[in-house]
Amino acid sequence: MPLRALEVKNRITDMSFISYPPPKGNQQSTLMLGICTLEMDEYDSTIPIRSTYQLYTVKAPKGPPTSSSALVGPGPRRTFDGALTFVFPVSQNLGNADRLLFAGLVDVSSSTSKTYSRKKEVAIGLTRVLNAADLTDNVEWETTPLWSSSQRNGGIGVPISAGISPNEKQVWTSSFTIWHSYTTLNPLPQRHREVDHPLPDGLAIALAILARKSTSDILHSLSQATPPSDSVVDIITTALTALQKCERVPSVWITGSMMGVALSIYRSMAKHCEDEERRQRYTERWRAAHDMMSMVSCLTAFHEASKADFLKRLLKACVVATTVPNDKPSQGEDDLFGSTPNSPIAREQFDPVLINLIHPFALTALSTVLESIQKFKELVDRNALSGEDLAAGRHVLDDLVVTCPTQIPELLKVLSEAKVEAGELDGG
């Protein structure tokens, strides 16, 4: 569906379509076109640089799509002092009337750098939240600084492109100088805490998990703020409660996901904490979560391994490979193609499972697993077990290892020789 021509007087620096979900399910979403232009004089530096942002509403034509262009109507317009570097729609916590925009504005007068300071970086502007209806500032949201790397020669790179994080917590900006290019991580504005309807960090984590998004930007914001331990517990509890209300989500998956979130939060807090006692407490917590996740991973791997018949398939492939005739000419006189000499007997296709006996990495892993089983069996044999349950466990182990058709000690000897031969093939 074509768009009619739009007349733009100044230089276009950015143009993008913006869409918001409809207030109600049976309504159509609103599609808008945003155009950012830059006003500057190439020869007179005394004239201030200004940016203009214009929104257009885009609607489908009433007739057939091929017969007419889309209906484009002018929307709100605003002129800013400075250079507008990016505009993104705000999608988090939208109400019926909340259609908002993130706008990053570079302050050409350099007054922003006097208000904010950060090591090795200079504040060159602000990121604010605008109301899409009239492009005015939304007072319920914070204003955050826009940073850029400061260079040794005093130069400052101006952002020319930006990318927003999955959960709208940060924005990456790219800036270029004469010799280098740099990327900077900037925080995005959030609702003021005194507002009655903020998006809690716990709920944001739950939404990210349900949407299969990365929670790294949320966790990064939490680690930078270094919240108290009680706040972290509240955040995790809020996320866990929200996830448990979803009946179709498995509880095991919820617990595992939240355990990973807790691990990341406490490990990051331990890294940034300056107090030795609190750092030790955070370290103990993330290590406890790490141990739990490790056990879950081992249990999952054990269950998967218990369902497999890898060793049986491997030995079967070895037996089959040794019984296949060599590719020598057939001795019969009834060659189908009348070849001279007779056609060789076709060799069966190589079984991929045999790569485990050729490649040093796979062969070492296989040998290590079998050695671990054998050492565990020897450890059980050396220790006298008491009790019916322990005795029953020993009998089960004997059934699995001792009476197994595959003699593990003999197989380990063969694999040891194969490792030497595989090392020679690998050049070492």
N, C-alpha and C positions, 0 to 999 in steps of 0.2 A: 504494500500500500504506500504510494508515494506521498511525500510532504510538499506542500507548496513552498516557494522560495521565500526566505526571510531576509530582510534587509538589515545588515549589521554595519554600523559606521566605523567602529574601532577594531583593533586587533583582537581576534578570538584566541584566548589562551586555554580554554577548556569548554567542552560541550558533551553532555551526557544526558541519558534518559533517566528519569526518577519515577519510581512507582511505589505506592503504599498499598497494603492490603485493605480491602473494603471494610467499613465499620461493621457491616452485617454480612452474613454469608451469602445472601441472595442478591447483593448489590455488586456492581462492577467496580473493579479497582480503578484508581485515577492514575493516568499516565501523563507525565510532564516532561518537558524538555528544558534543561537548564543551560544557558550560554553565559560564559564569563568573558568579559572583554577588558583590555588594559588600555588606559589613557596615559600617554607619556609623550614628551617632545624629544626627538632624537638629538636636537642641537642646543636646547636650553635646559640645563640641569636645575635651574631655579624653579621651574614649574613643577609642582608636586605631582607625584604619581598617584593615580586613582584607578580603582577597579569598579566595574559595574556588573551586577549579576541580574539576569533577566530570566524569568520563568514563563514558559508557554504551556498551556493545556492542550493536549492532543486527544482528539476523539475520532472514532471511526465514522466514515460517511454513512448517511442513511441509505444511499443507493448501493449497487454492486461495487465491491472493492476495486475492480478494474476500471470502473467508469469515472471515478472522481478521486481527488486527493483527500487525505485526512484533514479534518477540521482542526486548525491550529489557531488558538486564540491567545492574545497577550495576557500574561498574569502579572504578579507583583514584580517590582523592579527596585533595586537599591544600589546606590553608589557608595563605595568605601574609600577612605583615605589609606592608601597602601596597595600592595599587590595581593590579590586573592589567589592562593596557591592550590587549594582543593576544596571541594564541596561533596559531602557524602550524606545520603539520607540516614536518619536515625530509625532503626527498626526495633529497638528494645523498649519494652513497656509502653506500647502505644495505646492510648485510649481512643475514644471516638473522635476527639478533636485534636489529638496530639499528632501533628504531622510536622516533624522537625528536621533540621539539617545541621550537620557539622560543617563549619566554615573555618578554614585556616587562613589567616591574614598576616602578611609580613608587614611589620612596622618600619617604614622607610626612615622615619625621623629618629629611630634608635632609642626612643624613650622607654621601650619595654625592657631593654637590657639593664636599665637602672633599677628596675623593680624586682627582677628575678636573677638568680645566679646559680650556676652549677659548674662543677669542675670540668675543665677542658671544653666547655660548651657555652655558647652565648645565646641568650633569649633574643630572638629576632622578630617575634610576633606573638599572636594569641590565637587560640582556637576557641571559638564561641559557638553557641547553639542558637539557631534562628528558627522562628516560626515560619513554616512554608507558606502560610496563608498571606502574610504581608512582609516577610523577611525582616521582621523586627527581632531584637534580642529577647530570648526567653529567660526571664529572671529566676526561674526555678532551677536552672542549671548553672554549674560552675563555669568559670573561664580558666583555661589552662594555658601555660606558656608553650610557645613553639620554638624548639631549640635548633641550633646549627653548630657544627664543629668549628672552633676557632683555630686558625692556622698561625704558624710561627711568624709569617710575614705580615700578620695583621688582617689578612683577608678572611672573609666570611662567605661561605657558600649559601646561595639562595635556593631553597627547595624548588624543584621544577616538576616533581612527580611524587605521588603518595599512594600508599596502600593501607587499608584499614584491617585490623585484626579480626578474627572470626567472631568474637563476642563484643566487639566495639569498645575495647578497653584501651587500646593504643593505636597509633598510626605511625607507619614507617614513612619517612621522607627521604628523598634522594636529592643531594645537592652536588654541584660541580664547581670546581675552581679551574684555574688555568692548567694545573698539573695533575690534579687528583679528583676522584669522585668519592663521596661519603654518604653513608646512610645513618639516620638518627631515629631513635625510638622516642616518640612523644606520647605523653598521656592524653587521653581524650576526656572531655568534660563528663562529669556524672551529676546526677541530681543532688541538690543540697540535702544534707541529712535531716534537716528539720521539716522537709516536705513529707506529707503523710503517705505518699505513694511512691517511694523509691523502689528500685529493683535490688533487693538484698543480694549480697554476694553468694549466699547459699542457694538461692533460687536461680541465680545466673549459672551456677555450676550444674544444677540439676537440669536446666534447659539445654546446656551444652552437651551433657552426657546423653540425654534423650535424642538430641539432634545429631549424635555421632561427631560432634565438633571437638577440636582440641581445647582443653581448658588451660593451656599454658599462659595465655594473656591474662586470665583472671588470677591465676596463681602468682604470676609475676607482680601484679598490682598488690596482692596481699603481702607478698614478701617485702616489697618496697615500703609498705605502710607499717610493717612489723606490729600487727595487732596483738593484744594480750592473749594469753593462753585460753582464757574463758571465751573470748570472742571467736577464736578458732573453733572451739568446741561447739559454739552456737551456730557457726557457719556450716560445719559438717552436719550437725543435727538438722538444720533447716533443709539442706540438700537431701539428706537421707529420708526425711519425712516426706518431702515432695515426691521423691522417686518411689517410695513405698506405696503411694496412692495410685500408682499406675499398675493396674491389675495384670496387664499383659506383659510386663517386664519381669523376667526371672529374678528371684531374690538373690540367687548366687551371683548373677551378673551385677546387680546393684551393689552388693557388698564388696565384690572385687574392684569395681570402679571407684567406690568411695575410699577403699583402702589405698588405692593408688593416689587419689587426691590428697589424703591425709599424709601419705609418705612425702609427696612433693612439697606440701606446705611446710611441714616441720623441717625437712632437710634444707629448704631455702631459708627458713627463719634461723636455723642453726648457723648457716653460712654468713648471714648478715648481722647476727646478734653480737654485740660487743661485750655483754656481761657474761663472764665465764660460767657462772652457775646456771643461768638460763640456757646458755649454749649447750651445756652438758645435758640439761633436761630435754631440750629439743632433739639433741642427737640420740638420746636413748629412745625417744618416742618414734623417730623415723626408722631407727634400726629395728625396733619391735615390729613396726608395720612391714619393713622389708623382710624380716624373718617369716612373718605370716604369709606374705605373698610368695616367698620362695617355696614354702611348704605346699602351698596351693598349686604352684607350677609343677613341682615334683609329683604331686598326686595326679595332676592332669596327665603328665607325661607317663606316669606308671599305668594309668587306666588305658591310655592309648596303646602303650606297649603290650599290655596284657591281651589286647584284642588281636594283635598281629601274630603272624607265623613266619617272621622274617628268617629265622635260622633254618626252619624247615624248607622254605622256598630256596634259600641259598644252597643248602646241601643237595636238594633235588636238582637244581640247575647244574651243580658240579657233576653229579652222576650222569645226567643226560648229556652233558658236554663231553664226557669221557667215552660214551658209547656211540657217539656220532662218527661214522667212517670218515677217513681222510679224503680230501678232494683229489683222489687218484683216478685215472681213467677206468671206466668199467671194463670188466673182463669178458662180458658177453659179446656175441657177434651181431646182435639185433639192435644196433644203435639206431635210435629213432631218426636222427638227423644224418646218418651216414657219415659221421665225422671220422677223420683219420689224423691222429688216433681217436679212439672213441671218446665221447664227451665225458667229463668228470662228473662224479656223483655230486648233486647239489648239496651244499652244507646248509644245515638249518640256521636260522637267524640267531645272532648272538643275543643271549638273554641279558638285559641291562642289569639285573641283580648281581651279575658276576663282577661288575665294576667295583663292588665292595672288597673284592680280593685283589684288585690291581692298584687302585688309587691309594697312595700312602695315608691320606687323611681318613678315608673311610675305613681302611684296614686297621689303622691305629684305634679308631673309635670302637670298632667291633671287638678287637682284642681287649681293650680296656674294660668293656662291659662284661665280657666273659671272665676276665681276671677278677673283677669285683664280685661276681657271683661265686666264683671258686673260693675267694678269700672269706666271703661271708659264710660259706659252708664249712670251711676249716675252723672259723671262729666259733661257730655253734658246736662243732665236734669237740673242741678243746674245753668248753665250759659245760659243766654238769648242770642240766636244767631240772628244776623241781616244779611240781605242780602239774595238774592235768592239762591246763591250757598250754603251758610252755612245751610240755611233752607232745601234745597234739600238733603244735606248730612245727616242732622238729620233725615229726613224721611226715608232715606235708612237704617240708623242704626236702626230705629224703626222697619222697615220691617224685618231686619235680627235677631233682638234680641227679641223684644216684641211679634211679631207674629210668632216667631219660634215655631214649635211643641214641642221642648224641652224647658221646663221651667228652665232656668238656676238657679234662686235662689233655687228652690226646689231640683234641681239636686245637687247643692253645699251642701245642708244639708245632702243628702244621702251619698255623697262622704266623708263628714266630719265624719260621723259615720263609713263608710268603712275604713277610715284611722286609726281610733281607733282599729277596729277589726284586720286590717292588722298589726298594731304594736304589738298586742297581739300574733298574729301568728309568728311574727318575734322575739319574745322573749323580746320585750321591750315595 
